[in-house]
Amino acid sequence: MSVRSTSATSRRAAALLALVLGLSAGALGCKSPGAPADAGVQGLSPVPAPAGLIAEAFLPTPDATWAKVRALVGGPAALLPGSAGALAASLLGLPIAVASEIDGNVPALGVAVETPDRPHPRAALGVHVKDGARLIDQLTRGEGARFRATPDAATSIALLEPLQGTSPAALGVLGNYLLVAETPGDLTALGPYVARTMPQAQVPKEDLAIELPGHALEGPVLRAARSAWDRARGPDGAPAATAVPLAPMIEGALAVLGDLERARLTLTLDESAHLRASGTPKPGGGPASKASADLAVGDVKPLLDLPADALVGVLVRDRAASRAENVPKLVDAVAGLVEGGLPPAERERLGAAIRAASDARGDWFAGGVRFDGAGPTAFVRAAVSDRAKLEAAIQDLVGTAELPPIQAALKREGFRVSAGKAELAQQGGEVRRVRIEQTAAAGQPGGAGAPPARKGAPGAGPPPAIELHYLIRDDGLFASVGNDPSAGLRSAVAAIQGESLGDAPAMKAALAPLGADIAFALVLEPLRLVASRLGQPGAGDPAPVVIAAGAAPAGAGAPAALWARADVAAAAIRELSRLGGAF
């Protein structure tokens, strides 16, 4: 069989495979032994799962799901094929006349396996057809024949070989399933399981469902995630400066990922796109079980209490015990940015300041970003458990910038840090500021140690100075940094009693379904964000994107589970499709 291997044709074949296997490695589906076998494969008994199975995927109603995709994307999507059968025929280079033979009301099925000799998983897709024998006749007989059918003795798959040219993928027919894979070997290795065993599985209710077993999560999925994190770290293993605050969270998530017994991914489409992921921890009290039991969860109210003009908002909940565990990791991350590391005394002082601030704050913080004509401003509100202790801890933390190794690192990068009071009255407490500024020695052309001046528009590059304003009250720590920190701080304080995100109908509707098991939530308005970046603050239609994660307790016979979700509004999908040139 001649299978075209150019990148363009590989993308065409991959596009169809991605329809079912779009979230890559998955796992064993939930079998229902009592479910009836498909009429087209009666007499073909089920076969065992292939070695290395890491994914089973189900697209229960291809035609209905494709119609939802076209409606969500809108615009140019109207020019695409109107049915899943026509789409499959187009992608696979089949005569358009056979599109009517593809049954878009019966689940399309996919499977993936990992093999040691391949850099990526092997996959196969099965698309149900109304009559397998009739499909073979249409493709191989008559004046319009484009293929020859060659039976594979071991599997009974009729391998379809192009009479002229090449095919974008390996094709075959078994029973009433058109099988698609990257190579003929993948087709014969995986096709029988797709066509003979998977049709007996219980059909999910979602538009797409993928399940992942533990060996897939702790194997290829974890390796891919860790590889991505490693790329964000420095050559010596320390995270880049921008990733320092996230390092403990990311390391913890990787440990949890490798300790899941199974996970399930689903996609549901209506007026928005809803992606869901849930994972069941392995028994034995490992990182996933510990996270499920110890994760601080609650409702979305702190996020709704952010200022109404926030275009990005984030909520994080954590317990004192988990914050204490992360202190050494944060110290290691900061120390990794200092050439030669921190001496023991300075390291202890830094750790004590971080530990005290961690102990004194409460179990959640929420932050957001707003844009005006001059640029972005970020603001934060955090719960406070001990006001006096937190005030002293932050003062100590700011003071660590004066430690000689840290001061030398800042100087080497061309920065200087200073602190003092800010002139901002009527906020219910003393407002303080931290100023970070570029020094003439390293930050300006011609200074000692300065890099060669860059050519470009006047004023290009980072601002010469940036200020952080913060205020600690019994009802929270408030802080703001960016283009206008004074205005950002006022806005964060006023939002508690005044206009907030919770007063915006689109935001309230997008966040309300999250419930009371939230440990992390992120909401953003991509269309308004783009408009603000283009100098049109306030423009753009509401189209929230929500990403959240948490833990659901065990109950009603269901085990405790970790969950994550993403909800994307239709308007955002249309704009992303337009900007990405997807169609």
C-alpha positions as CSV (number, residue, x, y, z in Angstrom):
1,M,0.0,0.0,0.0
2,S,1.3,3.4,-0.9
3,V,0.7,6.0,1.8
4,R,1.7,9.6,1.2
5,S,4.1,10.8,3.9
6,T,4.5,14.5,3.1
7,S,3.8,16.9,6.0
8,A,0.8,18.4,4.1
9,T,-1.0,15.1,3.6
10,S,-0.1,13.9,7.1
11,R,-1.9,16.9,8.4
12,R,-5.0,16.0,6.3
13,A,-5.0,12.5,7.8
14,A,-4.2,13.8,11.3
15,A,-7.1,16.2,11.1
16,L,-9.6,13.4,11.0
17,L,-7.8,11.4,13.7
18,A,-7.8,14.6,15.8
19,L,-11.6,14.7,15.6
20,V,-11.7,11.7,17.9
21,L,-8.2,11.6,19.4
22,G,-7.8,15.4,19.7
23,L,-6.7,15.2,23.3
24,S,-4.0,12.6,22.4
25,A,-3.2,9.8,24.9
26,G,-6.2,8.3,26.6
27,A,-7.2,5.0,28.1
28,L,-9.5,2.0,28.4
29,G,-13.1,2.8,27.8
30,C,-15.8,1.7,30.2
31,K,-17.1,-1.6,28.9
32,S,-20.7,-2.7,29.1
33,P,-20.8,-6.5,28.6
34,G,-24.5,-6.4,28.1
35,A,-24.5,-3.9,25.3
36,P,-25.5,-5.2,21.9
37,A,-22.8,-5.7,19.2
38,D,-23.0,-3.6,16.1
39,A,-25.0,-5.3,13.3
40,G,-22.1,-5.0,10.9
41,V,-19.7,-7.0,12.9
42,Q,-22.0,-9.8,14.2
43,G,-20.0,-13.0,14.0
44,L,-16.8,-11.1,14.5
45,S,-16.1,-11.8,18.2
46,P,-14.3,-9.2,20.3
47,V,-10.5,-9.3,20.4
48,P,-8.2,-8.5,23.3
49,A,-6.9,-5.0,23.8
50,P,-3.6,-4.3,21.9
51,A,-0.4,-4.1,24.0
52,G,0.4,-0.7,25.2
53,L,-3.2,0.6,25.0
54,I,-3.3,4.2,26.3
55,A,-6.4,5.6,24.7
56,E,-9.9,4.8,23.7
57,A,-12.0,7.7,22.4
58,F,-15.7,7.9,21.4
59,L,-17.5,10.4,19.2
60,P,-21.0,9.3,19.8
61,T,-22.9,11.3,17.1
62,P,-20.4,12.5,14.4
63,D,-23.0,14.4,12.3
64,A,-24.6,16.2,15.3
65,T,-21.2,17.1,16.7
66,W,-19.9,18.4,13.4
67,A,-23.1,20.5,13.1
68,K,-22.4,22.0,16.5
69,V,-18.8,22.7,15.5
70,R,-19.9,24.6,12.4
71,A,-22.5,26.6,14.4
72,L,-20.0,27.5,17.1
73,V,-17.3,28.6,14.6
74,G,-19.8,30.3,12.3
75,G,-18.7,32.5,9.3
76,P,-16.4,30.6,7.0
77,A,-17.3,27.3,8.6
78,A,-20.5,27.4,6.5
79,L,-18.3,26.7,3.5
80,L,-17.0,23.4,4.9
81,P,-18.7,20.1,4.2
82,G,-22.2,19.9,5.8
83,S,-21.9,16.4,7.2
84,A,-19.3,14.3,9.0
85,G,-19.3,11.9,6.1
86,A,-18.5,14.6,3.6
87,L,-15.8,15.9,5.8
88,A,-14.3,12.4,6.1
89,A,-14.4,11.8,2.4
90,S,-12.7,15.2,1.7
91,L,-9.9,14.6,4.3
92,L,-9.2,11.1,3.2
93,G,-9.3,11.7,-0.6
94,L,-12.4,9.6,-1.2
95,P,-15.0,10.2,-3.9
96,I,-17.6,12.5,-2.6
97,A,-20.2,10.1,-3.7
98,V,-19.3,7.7,-0.9
99,A,-20.0,10.3,1.7
100,S,-23.6,9.1,2.0
101,E,-22.3,5.6,2.9
102,I,-20.8,7.0,6.1
103,D,-23.2,6.8,9.0
104,G,-23.0,9.9,11.1
105,N,-25.5,8.7,13.6
106,V,-23.3,5.8,14.9
107,P,-20.3,6.5,17.1
108,A,-16.9,7.0,15.5
109,L,-14.2,5.2,17.6
110,G,-10.5,5.7,18.1
111,V,-7.7,3.9,19.9
112,A,-4.1,4.8,20.6
113,V,-1.2,2.7,21.9
114,E,2.4,3.4,23.0
115,T,5.2,1.4,21.6
116,P,8.9,1.6,22.6
117,D,10.1,1.9,19.0
118,R,7.9,4.9,18.0
119,P,8.4,8.5,19.2
120,H,4.7,9.2,19.3
121,P,1.6,7.0,19.9
122,R,0.2,4.8,17.2
123,A,-3.5,5.5,16.5
124,A,-6.4,4.1,14.5
125,L,-9.9,5.5,13.8
126,G,-13.0,3.6,12.9
127,V,-15.9,5.4,11.1
128,H,-19.2,3.5,10.8
129,V,-20.6,2.9,7.3
130,K,-24.0,1.7,6.3
131,D,-22.7,-1.4,4.4
132,G,-19.0,-2.3,4.4
133,A,-19.3,-4.6,1.3
134,R,-21.1,-1.9,-0.7
135,L,-18.5,0.7,0.3
136,I,-15.7,-1.6,-1.0
137,D,-17.6,-2.1,-4.3
138,Q,-18.1,1.7,-4.8
139,L,-14.4,2.3,-4.2
140,T,-13.0,-0.7,-6.2
141,R,-15.4,-1.4,-9.1
142,G,-16.6,0.4,-12.2
143,E,-15.0,3.1,-14.3
144,G,-14.6,5.4,-11.3
145,A,-12.7,2.9,-9.2
146,R,-9.9,4.5,-7.3
147,F,-8.7,1.6,-5.1
148,R,-8.1,-2.1,-5.1
149,A,-9.0,-4.2,-2.1
150,T,-6.4,-6.6,-0.7
151,P,-7.6,-8.9,2.1
152,D,-5.3,-9.2,5.1
153,A,-5.5,-12.9,6.0
154,A,-4.6,-12.4,9.7
155,T,-7.3,-9.8,10.4
156,S,-9.9,-10.0,7.6
157,I,-9.4,-6.3,7.0
158,A,-9.9,-5.4,3.3
159,L,-6.9,-3.1,2.8
160,L,-7.6,-0.3,0.3
161,E,-4.7,0.5,-2.0
162,P,-4.9,3.5,-4.4
163,L,-4.8,2.5,-8.1
164,Q,-2.9,5.7,-8.8
165,G,-0.8,8.1,-6.7
166,T,-0.8,7.8,-3.0
167,S,-3.3,8.1,-0.1
168,P,-3.1,10.5,2.8
169,A,-3.6,7.6,5.2
170,A,-3.8,3.8,5.4
171,L,-7.4,2.8,4.8
172,G,-9.2,-0.5,5.3
173,V,-12.7,-1.9,5.8
174,L,-13.7,-4.5,8.5
175,G,-17.4,-5.3,9.0
176,N,-19.2,-2.0,8.8
177,Y,-16.2,0.2,9.8
178,L,-14.0,2.2,7.5
179,L,-10.6,2.1,9.4
180,V,-8.0,4.9,9.2
181,A,-4.4,4.8,10.5
182,E,-1.0,6.3,9.7
183,T,0.4,3.1,8.3
184,P,-0.9,-0.3,7.1
185,G,0.9,-1.9,10.1
186,D,-1.0,0.3,12.5
187,L,-4.2,-0.5,10.6
188,T,-3.9,-4.3,11.0
189,A,-2.5,-4.0,14.6
190,L,-5.3,-1.7,15.9
191,G,-8.2,-2.0,13.5
192,P,-9.6,-5.3,14.8
193,Y,-9.9,-3.9,18.3
194,V,-11.7,-0.7,16.9
195,A,-14.2,-2.6,14.7
196,R,-14.8,-5.7,16.8
197,T,-14.4,-4.8,20.5
198,M,-15.1,-1.1,20.9
199,P,-18.6,-1.1,19.4
200,Q,-19.7,-3.0,22.5
201,A,-18.6,-0.3,24.9
202,Q,-21.1,1.9,26.7
203,V,-21.7,5.0,24.6
204,P,-21.0,8.3,26.5
205,K,-23.5,11.2,26.6
206,E,-20.9,13.9,25.7
207,D,-19.9,14.9,22.2
208,L,-16.4,13.5,22.8
209,A,-15.1,11.3,25.6
210,I,-11.6,9.9,26.3
211,E,-10.5,7.9,29.3
212,L,-7.0,7.5,30.5
213,P,-5.6,4.7,32.7
214,G,-2.9,5.2,35.3
215,H,-0.1,3.7,33.1
216,A,-0.8,6.3,30.4
217,L,-0.9,9.2,32.9
218,E,2.3,8.2,34.6
219,G,3.9,7.3,31.3
220,P,3.5,9.4,28.1
221,V,1.2,12.1,29.5
222,L,3.5,12.8,32.5
223,R,6.6,12.7,30.2
224,A,5.0,15.3,27.9
225,A,4.0,17.6,30.8
226,R,7.4,17.3,32.4
227,S,9.2,18.0,29.2
228,A,7.1,21.2,28.8
229,W,8.0,22.3,32.3
230,D,11.7,21.5,31.8
231,R,11.7,23.8,28.8
232,A,10.6,26.6,31.1
233,R,13.4,26.0,33.5
234,G,16.9,27.4,33.3
235,P,19.9,25.3,32.2
236,D,20.8,24.5,35.8
237,G,17.3,23.3,36.6
238,A,16.1,26.4,38.3
239,P,12.9,27.9,36.9
240,A,13.1,31.2,35.0
241,A,12.4,34.3,36.9
242,T,8.9,34.6,35.5
243,A,8.1,31.0,36.6
244,V,9.3,31.3,40.2
245,P,5.9,31.9,41.8
246,L,4.4,29.0,39.9
247,A,7.2,26.5,40.5
248,P,5.7,24.8,43.6
249,M,2.2,24.6,42.0
250,I,3.5,23.1,38.8
251,E,5.7,20.6,40.6
252,G,2.8,19.6,42.8
253,A,0.5,19.1,39.7
254,L,3.1,16.9,38.1
255,A,3.3,14.7,41.2
256,V,-0.5,14.4,41.2
257,L,-0.7,13.6,37.5
258,G,1.7,10.6,38.0
259,D,-0.4,9.3,40.9
260,L,-3.8,9.1,39.3
261,E,-5.4,5.7,38.8
262,R,-7.4,6.9,35.8
263,A,-8.7,10.1,34.3
264,R,-11.6,11.0,32.0
265,L,-11.7,13.9,29.4
266,T,-14.9,15.0,27.8
267,L,-16.0,17.8,25.4
268,T,-19.6,19.0,25.2
269,L,-20.8,21.6,22.7
270,D,-23.8,23.9,22.9
271,E,-23.8,27.7,22.8
272,S,-20.3,27.3,24.2
273,A,-17.5,24.7,24.4
274,H,-17.2,22.8,27.7
275,L,-14.1,20.7,28.3
276,R,-14.0,18.6,31.5
277,A,-11.3,16.5,33.1
278,S,-11.5,14.3,36.2
279,G,-9.0,12.0,37.8
280,T,-9.3,9.3,40.5
281,P,-6.3,9.0,42.8
282,K,-4.5,5.7,43.3
283,P,-5.0,4.1,46.6
284,G,-2.2,4.3,49.1
285,G,-2.1,7.9,50.2
286,G,0.1,9.2,47.4
287,P,0.3,12.8,46.1
288,A,-3.1,12.6,44.4
289,S,-4.9,11.2,47.4
290,K,-3.2,13.8,49.6
291,A,-4.2,16.6,47.2
292,S,-7.8,15.4,47.0
293,A,-8.0,15.4,50.9
294,D,-6.0,18.5,51.6
295,L,-7.0,20.8,48.8
296,A,-8.6,24.0,50.0
297,V,-11.8,24.5,48.2
298,G,-14.6,27.0,48.3
299,D,-16.9,29.2,46.2
300,V,-16.1,31.8,43.6
301,K,-17.1,34.9,45.6
302,P,-13.6,36.4,46.0
303,L,-13.3,36.4,42.2
304,L,-16.7,38.1,41.8
305,D,-15.6,40.8,44.3
306,L,-12.8,42.0,41.9
307,P,-13.3,45.3,40.2
308,A,-15.8,45.3,37.3
309,D,-13.3,46.5,34.7
310,A,-11.0,43.4,35.3
311,L,-10.4,41.7,31.9
312,V,-8.5,38.8,33.6
313,G,-9.3,37.4,37.0
314,V,-7.7,34.5,39.0
315,L,-8.6,32.9,42.3
316,V,-6.3,30.5,44.2
317,R,-7.2,28.7,47.4
318,D,-4.6,26.9,49.6
319,R,-4.2,25.7,53.2
320,A,-1.6,26.8,55.7
321,A,0.0,23.3,55.7
322,S,0.5,23.2,51.9
323,R,1.9,26.8,51.9
324,A,4.4,25.7,54.6
325,E,5.4,22.7,52.4
326,N,6.0,25.1,49.5
327,V,8.3,27.5,51.4
328,P,11.5,25.6,50.8
329,K,10.6,25.3,47.1
330,L,10.1,29.0,46.8
331,V,13.4,29.6,48.6
332,D,15.2,27.2,46.2
333,A,13.6,28.9,43.3
334,V,14.7,32.4,44.3
335,A,18.1,31.2,45.4
336,G,18.5,29.6,41.9
337,L,18.3,33.1,40.4
338,V,21.3,34.3,42.4
339,E,24.7,33.5,40.9
340,G,26.5,31.1,43.2
341,G,23.3,30.6,45.3
342,L,22.5,32.2,48.7
343,P,24.8,31.7,51.8
344,P,23.1,29.9,54.7
345,A,22.4,33.0,56.8
346,E,20.8,34.9,53.9
347,R,18.9,31.8,52.8
348,E,17.5,31.4,56.3
349,R,16.4,35.1,56.5
350,L,14.7,34.8,53.1
351,G,13.0,31.6,54.2
352,A,11.9,33.1,57.5
353,A,10.3,36.1,55.7
354,I,8.5,33.9,53.2
355,R,7.4,31.5,56.0
356,A,6.0,34.4,58.1
357,A,4.1,35.9,55.2
358,S,2.7,32.5,54.4
359,D,1.6,31.9,58.0
360,A,-0.1,35.3,58.3
361,R,-2.2,35.4,55.2
362,G,-5.4,33.6,54.7
363,D,-6.4,30.6,52.6
364,W,-7.2,32.5,49.3
365,F,-6.1,35.3,47.1
366,A,-7.7,36.7,44.0
367,G,-6.2,39.0,41.4
368,G,-7.0,40.7,38.2
369,V,-5.7,42.9,35.3
370,R,-7.3,45.9,33.8
371,F,-6.2,48.0,30.8
372,D,-6.6,51.7,30.1
373,G,-5.2,53.8,27.3
374,A,-1.7,53.8,28.8
375,G,-1.3,50.1,29.7
376,P,-2.1,47.3,32.1
377,T,-2.6,47.5,35.9
378,A,-2.8,44.4,38.1
379,F,-4.5,44.2,41.5
380,V,-4.7,41.6,44.2
381,R,-6.8,41.0,47.3
382,A,-5.9,38.2,49.7
383,A,-7.4,36.9,52.9
384,V,-5.5,37.9,56.1
385,S,-5.4,35.7,59.3
386,D,-2.9,37.9,61.3
387,R,-2.7,41.5,60.2
388,A,0.2,42.6,62.4
389,K,2.3,39.5,61.6
390,L,1.7,39.9,57.9
391,E,2.7,43.6,57.9
392,A,6.0,42.7,59.6
393,A,6.6,39.7,57.3
394,I,6.1,41.8,54.1
395,Q,8.5,44.4,55.5
396,D,11.1,41.7,56.1
397,L,10.5,40.2,52.7
398,V,11.0,43.6,51.0
399,G,14.1,44.0,53.1
400,T,15.7,40.9,51.7
401,A,16.4,42.9,48.5
402,E,19.2,44.5,50.6
403,L,21.0,41.2,51.2
404,P,24.3,41.5,49.4
405,P,23.9,38.4,47.1
406,I,20.3,39.5,46.1
407,Q,21.5,43.1,45.7
408,A,24.3,42.0,43.5
409,A,21.9,39.9,41.4
410,L,19.6,42.9,41.0
411,K,22.5,45.2,40.1
412,R,23.8,42.7,37.5
413,E,20.4,42.7,35.9
414,G,20.2,46.5,36.1
415,F,17.6,47.0,38.8
416,R,17.3,48.7,42.1
417,V,14.6,48.2,44.8
418,S,13.4,50.8,47.3
419,A,10.4,51.0,49.7
420,G,8.5,53.6,51.6
421,K,5.0,55.1,52.2
422,A,2.7,56.0,49.3
423,E,0.6,59.2,49.4
424,L,-2.8,57.6,49.1
425,A,-5.3,58.6,51.7
426,Q,-8.8,57.4,52.8
427,Q,-8.1,53.7,52.1
428,G,-8.7,52.5,55.7
429,G,-5.0,52.0,56.5
430,E,-1.4,52.9,55.6
431,V,-0.5,52.4,52.0
432,R,3.1,51.5,51.3
433,R,5.0,51.2,48.1
434,V,7.8,49.1,46.6
435,R,9.7,50.7,43.7
436,I,11.7,48.7,41.2
437,E,13.7,50.8,38.8
438,Q,16.3,50.4,36.1
439,T,19.7,51.7,37.0
440,A,21.7,54.0,34.6
441,A,24.6,51.6,35.0
442,A,23.0,48.6,33.5
443,G,19.7,49.6,32.1
444,Q,20.6,52.6,29.9
445,P,22.7,52.8,26.8
446,G,26.3,53.5,27.5
447,G,26.2,52.6,31.2
448,A,28.6,50.2,32.8
449,G,27.9,46.7,31.9
450,A,25.1,47.7,29.6
451,P,24.4,45.7,26.5
452,P,24.7,47.5,23.1
453,A,21.8,50.0,22.6
454,R,19.0,48.5,20.6
455,K,17.7,50.2,17.6
456,G,14.0,51.0,17.5
457,A,11.3,53.4,18.3
458,P,12.0,55.9,21.2
459,G,10.7,54.6,24.5
460,A,10.8,50.9,23.3
461,G,11.5,48.3,25.9
462,P,10.5,48.0,29.6
463,P,9.5,51.0,31.6
464,P,12.3,52.7,33.6
465,A,10.5,52.1,36.9
466,I,7.5,50.2,38.2
467,E,5.8,50.6,41.6
468,L,3.8,48.2,43.8
469,H,1.3,49.7,46.2
470,Y,-0.1,47.6,49.0
471,L,-2.4,48.0,52.0
472,I,-3.1,45.6,54.8
473,R,-6.5,45.7,56.6
474,D,-8.4,43.3,58.7
475,D,-10.6,42.4,55.7
476,G,-7.7,41.7,53.4
477,L,-4.3,42.4,51.8
478,F,-4.8,44.7,48.8
479,A,-2.0,45.4,46.3
480,S,-1.6,46.8,42.8
481,V,1.2,47.1,40.3
482,G,1.5,48.4,36.8
483,N,0.6,51.4,34.8
484,D,-1.4,53.1,37.6
485,P,-1.0,51.3,40.9
486,S,-2.8,54.0,42.9
487,A,-5.9,53.7,40.8
488,G,-5.7,49.9,40.8
489,L,-5.5,49.8,44.6
490,R,-8.4,52.2,45.0
491,S,-10.4,50.1,42.5
492,A,-9.7,46.8,44.4
493,V,-10.7,48.3,47.7
494,A,-13.9,50.0,46.4
495,A,-15.1,46.8,44.5
496,I,-16.0,45.2,47.8
497,Q,-18.8,47.7,48.3
498,G,-19.2,49.0,44.8
499,E,-19.3,47.8,41.2
500,S,-17.6,44.4,40.8
501,L,-17.3,41.5,38.4
502,G,-20.3,40.0,40.0
503,D,-22.4,42.8,38.7
504,A,-21.4,42.0,35.0
505,P,-24.1,39.6,33.7
506,A,-21.8,37.7,31.3
507,M,-19.2,37.2,34.0
508,K,-21.7,36.1,36.7
509,A,-23.3,33.6,34.3
510,A,-20.0,32.2,33.3
511,L,-18.7,31.7,36.9
512,A,-21.9,30.6,38.6
513,P,-21.7,27.0,37.5
514,L,-18.4,26.4,39.2
515,G,-20.0,25.5,42.5
516,A,-18.3,25.3,45.9
517,D,-15.4,22.9,45.2
518,I,-13.0,25.4,43.6
519,A,-9.3,25.5,44.4
520,F,-8.3,27.5,41.3
521,A,-10.3,29.6,38.8
522,L,-9.3,31.8,36.0
523,V,-11.6,34.0,33.9
524,L,-10.7,36.2,31.0
525,E,-12.4,38.3,28.4
526,P,-10.3,37.7,25.2
527,L,-12.2,40.0,22.9
528,R,-12.2,42.9,25.3
529,L,-8.5,42.2,26.1
530,V,-7.5,42.3,22.4
531,A,-9.5,45.6,22.0
532,S,-7.7,47.1,25.0
533,R,-4.3,46.1,23.6
534,L,-5.2,47.8,20.4
535,G,-5.9,51.0,22.2
536,Q,-9.7,50.6,22.4
537,P,-10.4,50.0,26.2
538,G,-14.0,49.2,26.9
539,A,-14.6,47.9,23.3
540,G,-15.3,44.2,22.4
541,D,-18.2,41.9,23.1
542,P,-18.4,39.9,26.4
543,A,-17.2,36.4,25.7
544,P,-15.8,34.9,28.9
545,V,-13.3,32.0,29.0
546,V,-13.3,30.2,32.3
547,I,-10.7,27.7,33.5
548,A,-11.0,26.1,36.9
549,A,-9.9,23.1,39.0
550,G,-10.8,21.6,42.3
551,A,-11.6,18.5,44.3
552,A,-15.0,16.7,44.7
553,P,-15.4,14.7,47.9
554,A,-16.3,11.1,47.9
555,G,-20.0,10.4,48.3
556,A,-23.0,8.4,47.0
557,G,-20.7,5.5,46.0
558,A,-18.4,7.7,44.0
559,P,-14.7,8.1,45.0
560,A,-13.1,11.4,45.7
561,A,-11.9,13.0,42.5
562,L,-9.8,15.9,41.2
563,W,-11.4,17.9,38.4
564,A,-10.6,20.6,36.0
565,R,-12.8,22.4,33.4
566,A,-12.6,25.0,30.7
567,D,-15.6,26.8,29.2
568,V,-15.2,28.9,26.1
569,A,-17.9,31.2,24.8
570,A,-19.0,31.0,21.1
571,A,-17.9,34.5,20.3
572,A,-14.4,33.8,21.6
573,I,-14.2,30.6,19.5
574,R,-15.2,32.5,16.4
575,E,-12.6,35.2,17.0
576,L,-9.9,32.7,17.8
577,S,-10.7,30.8,14.6
578,R,-10.6,34.0,12.5
579,L,-7.3,35.2,14.0
580,G,-5.8,31.7,13.7
581,G,-6.8,31.3,10.1
582,A,-8.3,27.9,11.0
583,F,-10.7,28.2,8.1
